[in-house]
Amino acid sequence: MKLLCCARCSEVFNLGYKYKECSGGHGGGMYVGDLAARVWGPRELILVLGFANSSFVDAARAQISDGDLKETMRYPGGPVTKGRDFDAFIIPDSAPTVTRYTTRKESGI
């Protein structure tokens, strides 16, 4: 799964087969194939995030079947029990599954 993060709007949203952009209009994108996506926006503002689907599915299954972990984590309101971790990452500009453009017009989406 691919997500976009707008550093200016502090928004994270998923990409789909229909075009989406941040509420401030700083960047956006969409899937143009099963894995391929077109994204536009300044590299310093618009980050493309991903996570390993298999890692997410495993974490979701464990959370559903076993619930929260006994381990705690710190939250602003105090310690809370921890949910399941999964692998997430920033997709690099060199990734063959993401084509980046400076403007929406340039991207053709």
Summary of the structure (lengths in Angstrom):
residues: 109
radius of gyration: 16.4
end to end distance: 19.3
largest distance: 49.8
contacts: 280
relative contact order: 0.23
helix: 17%
strand: 37%
